[in-house]
Amino acid sequence: MNDLPSPPVPIPLDDPKRLRSELRRALPPEAFERQPLRGIVALGLVPVMAALIWLIGTRPLPDWACLLLALVLGQMVTAVGLAAHEALHHSVFHSRTMETVLGWAGFAPFLVTPGNWRAWHVQAHHSAANIHVRDPDILPRRTDWHTQGFAKLFHLISPGSGTWLSFISFSVFFTAQGQAFLWYHSGLPAFQRVHMHRTRERILTVLLAAGWGALGWVLGPRAAFYALVLPLLIGNVTLMIYIATNHWMQPASEEDDNPFINTASVRTHPVMDWLHFNFSYHQEHHIFPAQSPKYAPLLRQHLRALNPQASIVYPHLHALRMLYRRPALYSADGQTLMGRDGTHAVSTTELRQRLEAPTA
């Protein structure tokens, strides 16, 4: 007779409260402590970025050198932005002032103020991830495409729609989402409970855009392109290759914000994880938004021990390819993605099976 104990029964996916509770109990206390060193490192990149902008603007560098510096600047912009993302989730500094300072440093290049980010991402998105109407970042439903102008625009630029714009939109998508929330979503009834001084944030955003425009004028067209415009485009693309694969192939719902179902992580190159502060661990971030991504790998280990099906991790390149192959509109129940005419439908369950297949 086999006297070995039976394996524990996995905690069901539809019980996110219990899963979170068990994970919190399994993790060591230090896994929930703030990590100020990450913020200090990010702030230390700011004078380096300023020096590179000065170098491009004041030295007669060849185009290849300017392009190389623009690529470096683009990744620095991304890294500081991701550190700001952590800070505004309260996982970096104890001081709200320092959080805001890092927020300005990280999101100003994308024309997003810390106040707008707190409202758009921290409050609206994280309280209703992949919930129809309430998540400002969710893909539209097919019924929305037929009745709403904004849904038509969102679909037009979304990967999977098949339009030529969808193949270049990542270069401005993140910045556009921030502006869409500030000028459009924040005034809708679904976001009345989101706390944001809209007038102040709109004025600050206009002043921010004017400030970047003035700097570009001083630098001149060529230097402004390499020092400001191209790094912004690179930063947008880098952020979106993560963001778009995190939610836009997962089920949507009317009311249930369940990160064990509606959010995925991606398995990317270790260098990418190092450069981008473990942002690939996005499901783990939605489980505990205030936890530093430094401990996300440990969180994933414990989650897989509790229920392997609760951990959703896709190969990054395969997920990006699938993003452009699958349609980009949700069915009414959010369990299927389909084209504008209702054809080319694929269930989110089938997408997950394809993405997690061994050949992926």
RODO-2510 file (C-alpha; in nm, 4 decimals, decimal comma):
residues 360
     n   res          X          Y          Z
     1     m     0,0000     0,0000     0,0000
     2     n     0,1221     0,3508    -0,0831
     3     d     0,1479     0,5491     0,2410
     4     l     0,2488     0,8753     0,0750
     5     p     0,0082     1,1645     0,1454
     6     s    -0,2222     1,2704    -0,1355
     7     p    -0,1369     1,5995    -0,3063
     8     p    -0,3404     1,8950    -0,1822
     9     v    -0,6546     1,9834    -0,3745
    10     p    -0,5828     2,2983    -0,5799
    11     i    -0,7667     2,6113    -0,4703
    12     p    -1,0283     2,6879    -0,7399
    13     l    -0,9604     2,9705    -0,9850
    14     d    -1,2981     3,1249    -0,9084
    15     d    -1,1964     3,1865    -0,5465
    16     p    -0,9448     3,4732    -0,5874
    17     k    -0,9899     3,5915    -0,2283
    18     r    -0,8783     3,2571    -0,0891
    19     l    -0,5925     3,2276    -0,3369
    20     r    -0,4643     3,5710    -0,2385
    21     s    -0,4984     3,4863     0,1297
    22     e    -0,3011     3,1632     0,0941
    23     l    -0,0334     3,3364    -0,1114
    24     r     0,0045     3,6133     0,1452
    25     r     0,0408     3,3544     0,4186
    26     a     0,2998     3,1551     0,2210
    27     l     0,5225     3,4503     0,1318
    28     p     0,7809     3,5875     0,3781
    29     p     0,7089     3,9289     0,5360
    30     e     0,9948     4,0961     0,3473
    31     a     0,8165     4,0196     0,0201
    32     f     0,5740     4,3011     0,1020
    33     e     0,8303     4,5609     0,2081
    34     r     0,8988     4,8707    -0,0032
    35     q     1,2137     4,8740    -0,2154
    36     p     1,3499     5,2333    -0,2206
    37     l     1,6749     5,1302    -0,3920
    38     r     1,4812     5,0604    -0,7116
    39     g     1,3505     5,4166    -0,7087
    40     i     1,6938     5,5627    -0,6369
    41     v     1,8425     5,3692    -0,9295
    42     a     1,5655     5,4967    -1,1572
    43     l     1,6101     5,8576    -1,0454
    44     g     1,9832     5,8162    -1,1038
    45     l     1,9074     5,7509    -1,4710
    46     v     1,7440     6,0925    -1,5119
    47     p     2,0677     6,3009    -1,5200
    48     v     2,2169     6,0404    -1,7556
    49     m     1,9194     6,0876    -1,9886
    50     a     1,9591     6,4654    -1,9671
    51     a     2,3279     6,4304    -2,0544
    52     l     2,2458     6,2183    -2,3600
    53     i     1,9892     6,4749    -2,4777
    54     w     2,2504     6,7487    -2,4334
    55     l     2,5043     6,5407    -2,6253
    56     i     2,2699     6,4910    -2,9204
    57     g     2,1746     6,8571    -2,9192
    58     t     2,5211     7,0087    -2,8955
    59     r     2,7572     6,7754    -3,0829
    60     p     2,7730     6,7130    -3,4602
    61     l     2,7219     6,3387    -3,4256
    62     p     2,6619     6,1152    -3,7300
    63     d     2,3158     5,9681    -3,7808
    64     w     2,4193     5,6194    -3,6742
    65     a     2,5481     5,7524    -3,3401
    66     c     2,2315     5,9576    -3,2853
    67     l     2,0203     5,6519    -3,3638
    68     l     2,2149     5,4417    -3,1142
    69     l     2,1748     5,7087    -2,8448
    70     a     1,8025     5,7321    -2,9235
    71     l     1,7669     5,3555    -2,8709
    72     v     1,9460     5,3843    -2,5360
    73     l     1,7293     5,6807    -2,4382
    74     g     1,4156     5,4905    -2,5349
    75     q     1,5022     5,2035    -2,3025
    76     m     1,5939     5,4447    -2,0224
    77     v     1,2613     5,6228    -2,0662
    78     t     1,0894     5,2837    -2,0424
    79     a     1,2854     5,1769    -1,7343
    80     v     1,2187     5,4985    -1,5418
    81     g     0,8524     5,4790    -1,6430
    82     l     0,8249     5,1246    -1,5082
    83     a     0,9949     5,2293    -1,1843
    84     a     0,7429     5,5144    -1,1592
    85     h     0,4669     5,2584    -1,2117
    86     e     0,5964     5,0678    -0,9085
    87     a     0,6310     5,3845    -0,7015
    88     l     0,2759     5,5022    -0,7623
    89     h     0,1582     5,1591    -0,6470
    90     h     0,3395     5,2313    -0,3142
    91     s     0,6012     4,9568    -0,3512
    92     v     0,9091     5,1841    -0,3646
    93     f     0,9095     5,4873    -0,1314
    94     h     0,7326     5,5578     0,1966
    95     s     0,7105     5,9264     0,1017
    96     r     0,4215     6,0280    -0,1252
    97     t     0,6308     6,3264    -0,2353
    98     m     0,9084     6,0971    -0,3575
    99     e     0,6494     5,8796    -0,5310
   100     t     0,5245     6,1867    -0,7146
   101     v     0,8778     6,3008    -0,8056
   102     l     0,9520     5,9611    -0,9588
   103     g     0,6075     5,9674    -1,1205
   104     w     0,6919     6,2924    -1,2991
   105     a     1,0340     6,1604    -1,4030
   106     g     0,8883     5,8379    -1,5387
   107     f     0,5682     5,9474    -1,7077
   108     a     0,6389     6,3043    -1,8231
   109     p     0,8100     6,1780    -2,1433
   110     f     0,4809     6,0017    -2,2277
   111     l     0,2748     6,3193    -2,1596
   112     v     0,1101     6,1546    -1,8594
   113     t     0,0998     6,3335    -1,5233
   114     p     0,1221     6,1402    -1,1941
   115     g    -0,2326     6,2529    -1,1126
   116     n    -0,3645     6,1182    -1,4401
   117     w    -0,1748     5,7917    -1,3904
   118     r    -0,3111     5,7424    -1,0389
   119     a    -0,6657     5,7874    -1,1701
   120     w    -0,6298     5,6006    -1,4995
   121     h    -0,4152     5,3039    -1,3966
   122     v    -0,4103     5,2682    -1,0185
   123     q    -0,7786     5,3404    -0,9609
   124     a    -0,9699     5,2668    -1,2830
   125     h    -0,7708     4,9825    -1,4384
   126     h    -0,6680     4,7977    -1,1224
   127     s    -1,0161     4,8071    -0,9723
   128     a    -1,1757     4,6590    -1,2842
   129     a    -0,9177     4,4840    -1,5029
   130     n    -1,0811     4,3429    -1,8184
   131     i    -1,4297     4,4345    -1,6997
   132     h    -1,6537     4,5706    -1,9743
   133     v    -1,7205     4,9474    -1,9527
   134     r    -1,5290     4,9933    -1,6249
   135     d    -1,1758     4,9189    -1,7529
   136     p    -1,0565     5,2047    -1,9761
   137     d    -0,7947     4,9771    -2,1367
   138     i    -1,0201     4,6860    -2,2367
   139     l    -1,0788     4,5853    -2,5981
   140     p    -1,4295     4,6791    -2,7175
   141     r    -1,7133     4,4317    -2,7664
   142     r    -1,8491     4,3681    -3,1131
   143     t    -2,1780     4,5340    -3,0076
   144     d    -1,9806     4,8409    -2,8949
   145     w    -1,8126     4,8614    -3,2360
   146     h    -2,1525     4,8942    -3,3993
   147     t    -2,2747     5,1706    -3,1653
   148     q    -1,9766     5,3706    -3,0355
   149     g    -1,7338     5,5897    -3,2265
   150     f    -1,4589     5,5454    -2,9669
   151     a    -1,4892     5,1649    -2,9929
   152     k    -1,4417     5,1919    -3,3707
   153     l    -1,1266     5,4003    -3,3206
   154     f    -0,9880     5,1654    -3,0524
   155     h    -1,0464     4,8660    -3,2785
   156     l    -0,8951     5,0447    -3,5791
   157     i    -0,5567     5,0797    -3,4085
   158     s    -0,5620     4,7524    -3,2105
   159     p    -0,3472     4,4565    -3,3173
   160     g    -0,5673     4,1914    -3,4723
   161     s    -0,7982     4,4349    -3,6494
   162     g    -0,6005     4,3874    -3,9713
   163     t    -0,5727     4,7590    -4,0514
   164     w    -0,2400     4,9127    -4,1506
   165     l    -0,2674     5,1462    -3,8519
   166     s    -0,2707     4,8473    -3,6165
   167     f     0,0824     4,7584    -3,7298
   168     i     0,2294     5,0992    -3,6388
   169     s     0,0022     5,2114    -3,3550
   170     f     0,2209     5,0734    -3,0739
   171     s     0,4577     5,3662    -3,1364
   172     v     0,2000     5,6041    -2,9806
   173     f    -0,0514     5,3699    -2,8141
   174     f     0,0473     5,4170    -2,4493
   175     t     0,0560     5,7958    -2,4771
   176     a    -0,2762     5,7890    -2,6640
   177     q    -0,4366     5,5762    -2,3915
   178     g    -0,3296     5,8284    -2,1297
   179     q    -0,4801     6,1143    -2,3282
   180     a    -0,7968     5,9135    -2,3951
   181     f    -0,8525     5,8685    -2,0236
   182     l    -0,7770     6,2323    -1,9419
   183     w    -0,9972     6,3868    -2,2110
   184     y    -1,2622     6,1191    -2,2695
   185     h    -1,2993     5,8327    -2,0200
   186     s    -1,2661     6,0417    -1,7045
   187     g    -1,5892     6,2237    -1,7897
   188     l    -1,7979     5,9080    -1,8385
   189     p    -2,0455     5,7876    -1,5718
   190     a    -1,8519     5,4608    -1,5280
   191     f    -1,5555     5,6577    -1,3854
   192     q    -1,7362     5,8980    -1,1540
   193     r    -1,5838     5,7274    -0,8491
   194     v    -1,2305     5,7801    -0,9778
   195     h    -1,0656     6,0638    -0,7866
   196     m    -0,8881     6,3116    -1,0136
   197     h    -0,8852     6,6895    -1,0438
   198     r    -0,9521     6,6853    -1,4166
   199     t    -0,9034     7,0566    -1,4781
   200     r    -0,5686     7,0619    -1,2980
   201     e    -0,4394     6,7487    -1,4724
   202     r    -0,5492     6,8785    -1,8118
   203     i    -0,3728     7,2108    -1,7552
   204     l    -0,0591     7,0319    -1,6349
   205     t    -0,0691     6,8061    -1,9413
   206     v    -0,0947     7,1035    -2,1782
   207     l     0,1937     7,2757    -1,9979
   208     l     0,3939     6,9514    -2,0122
   209     a     0,3405     6,9230    -2,3876
   210     a     0,4349     7,2905    -2,4289
   211     g     0,7527     7,2339    -2,2284
   212     w     0,8614     6,9412    -2,4451
   213     g     0,7724     7,1428    -2,7543
   214     a     0,9867     7,4336    -2,6319
   215     l     1,2794     7,2001    -2,5662
   216     g     1,2401     7,0560    -2,9144
   217     w     1,2432     7,4072    -3,0596
   218     v     1,5682     7,4849    -2,8777
   219     l     1,7284     7,1578    -2,9909
   220     g     1,6252     7,1987    -3,3522
   221     p     1,4399     6,9494    -3,5758
   222     r     1,7162     6,6914    -3,6179
   223     a     1,8254     6,6802    -3,2550
   224     a     1,4634     6,6899    -3,1325
   225     f     1,3800     6,3874    -3,3472
   226     y     1,6680     6,1793    -3,2097
   227     a     1,6581     6,3077    -2,8510
   228     l     1,2831     6,3418    -2,7877
   229     v     1,0572     6,1969    -3,0577
   230     l     1,2323     5,8690    -3,1363
   231     p     1,2873     5,7729    -2,7676
   232     l     0,9171     5,8413    -2,7042
   233     l     0,8181     5,6119    -2,9929
   234     i     1,0580     5,3416    -2,8722
   235     g     0,9261     5,3726    -2,5166
   236     n     0,5667     5,3381    -2,6352
   237     v     0,6470     5,0262    -2,8383
   238     t     0,8403     4,8674    -2,5512
   239     l     0,5603     4,9233    -2,3017
   240     m     0,2899     4,8032    -2,5394
   241     i     0,4574     4,4735    -2,6268
   242     y     0,4042     4,3903    -2,2593
   243     i     0,0682     4,5588    -2,1944
   244     a    -0,1090     4,4213    -2,5018
   245     t    -0,0133     4,0616    -2,4219
   246     n    -0,1204     4,0895    -2,0571
   247     h    -0,4974     4,1286    -2,1013
   248     w    -0,6043     4,1377    -2,4667
   249     m    -0,6176     3,7599    -2,5107
   250     q    -0,7752     3,6852    -2,1736
   251     p    -1,1463     3,6535    -2,0883
   252     a    -1,3440     3,9683    -2,0081
   253     s    -1,6444     3,9909    -1,7790
   254     e    -1,9226     4,2157    -1,6574
   255     e    -1,8131     4,2426    -1,2943
   256     d    -1,5440     3,9947    -1,1814
   257     d    -1,1888     4,1270    -1,1511
   258     n    -1,0043     3,7985    -1,1138
   259     p    -0,6297     3,8179    -1,1966
   260     f    -0,6081     3,4384    -1,1936
   261     i    -0,8215     3,4408    -1,5091
   262     n    -0,8121     3,7845    -1,6756
   263     t    -0,4380     3,8656    -1,6602
   264     a    -0,1358     3,6914    -1,8098
   265     s     0,2385     3,7245    -1,7681
   266     v     0,4948     3,6708    -2,0417
   267     r     0,8181     3,4743    -2,0369
   268     t     1,0758     3,7014    -2,1952
   269     h     1,4541     3,7255    -2,2168
   270     p     1,6355     3,7677    -1,8815
   271     v     1,7995     4,0867    -2,0116
   272     m     1,4531     4,2305    -2,0734
   273     d     1,3507     4,1430    -1,7172
   274     w     1,6644     4,3130    -1,5853
   275     l     1,6151     4,6247    -1,7960
   276     h     1,2430     4,6535    -1,7257
   277     f     1,2277     4,5755    -1,3533
   278     n     1,0473     4,2385    -1,3958
   279     f     0,7503     4,3999    -1,5682
   280     s     0,6920     4,0722    -1,7556
   281     y     0,5485     3,9344    -1,4288
   282     h     0,2214     4,1157    -1,4859
   283     q    -0,0250     3,8627    -1,3481
   284     e     0,1768     3,8605    -1,0271
   285     h     0,1538     4,2403    -1,0208
   286     h    -0,2272     4,2272    -1,0451
   287     i    -0,2435     3,9739    -0,7625
   288     f    -0,0569     4,2087    -0,5257
   289     p    -0,0244     4,5543    -0,6916
   290     a     0,1635     4,7028    -0,3948
   291     q     0,4232     4,4251    -0,3899
   292     s     0,7582     4,4955    -0,5510
   293     p     0,8151     4,2955    -0,8733
   294     k     1,1463     4,1999    -0,7149
   295     y     0,9513     3,9224    -0,5422
   296     a     0,7299     3,8296    -0,8382
   297     p     0,9327     3,5134    -0,9247
   298     l     0,8845     3,3888    -0,5685
   299     l     0,5128     3,4689    -0,5862
   300     r     0,4849     3,2663    -0,9078
   301     q     0,6462     2,9646    -0,7422
   302     h     0,3955     2,9688    -0,4585
   303     l     0,1030     3,0258    -0,6944
   304     r     0,1962     2,7213    -0,9020
   305     a     0,2162     2,5150    -0,5846
   306     l    -0,1382     2,6199    -0,4879
   307     n    -0,2866     2,5727    -0,8359
   308     p    -0,0736     2,5368    -1,1512
   309     q    -0,3702     2,6413    -1,3691
   310     a    -0,3870     2,9753    -1,1874
   311     s    -0,0450     3,0789    -1,3212
   312     i    -0,0722     3,2088    -1,6794
   313     v     0,2607     3,2667    -1,8516
   314     y     0,2971     3,2937    -2,2300
   315     p     0,6153     3,2921    -2,4404
   316     h     0,6574     3,6599    -2,5239
   317     l     0,7281     3,6395    -2,8980
   318     h     0,4604     3,3762    -2,9534
   319     a     0,2083     3,5923    -2,7655
   320     l     0,2948     3,8921    -2,9829
   321     r     0,2453     3,6893    -3,3009
   322     m    -0,0872     3,5573    -3,1723
   323     l    -0,1940     3,9101    -3,0834
   324     y    -0,1912     4,0058    -3,4511
   325     r    -0,3457     3,6803    -3,5713
   326     r    -0,6495     3,6664    -3,3455
   327     p    -0,9461     3,9063    -3,3940
   328     a    -0,9742     4,2127    -3,1711
   329     l    -1,3374     4,2389    -3,0583
   330     y    -1,4963     4,0638    -2,7603
   331     s    -1,8232     3,8764    -2,7780
   332     a    -2,1009     3,9973    -2,5477
   333     d    -1,9963     3,7552    -2,2711
   334     g    -1,6238     3,8292    -2,3096
   335     q    -1,5279     3,4635    -2,3603
   336     t    -1,4650     3,4865    -2,7346
   337     l    -1,2743     3,7187    -2,9657
   338     m    -1,4206     3,7821    -3,3099
   339     g    -1,4085     4,0004    -3,6179
   340     r    -1,6428     4,2878    -3,6985
   341     d    -1,8827     4,0610    -3,8886
   342     g    -1,8829     3,7946    -3,6169
   343     t    -1,6648     3,5512    -3,8097
   344     h    -1,3101     3,4333    -3,7380
   345     a    -1,4178     3,3742    -3,3787
   346     v    -1,1790     3,2099    -3,1331
   347     s    -1,2440     3,1428    -2,7656
   348     t    -1,0045     3,2746    -2,5035
   349     t    -0,9758     2,9171    -2,3745
   350     e    -0,8490     2,8034    -2,7155
   351     l    -0,6066     3,0960    -2,7291
   352     r    -0,4599     2,9969    -2,3941
   353     q    -0,4231     2,6362    -2,5077
   354     r    -0,2393     2,7479    -2,8206
   355     l    -0,0118     2,9823    -2,6300
   356     e     0,0759     2,7276    -2,3629
   357     a     0,1253     2,4377    -2,6052
   358     p     0,4723     2,2775    -2,5768
   359     t     0,5538     2,3782    -2,9361
   360     a     0,4966     2,7441    -2,8464
***
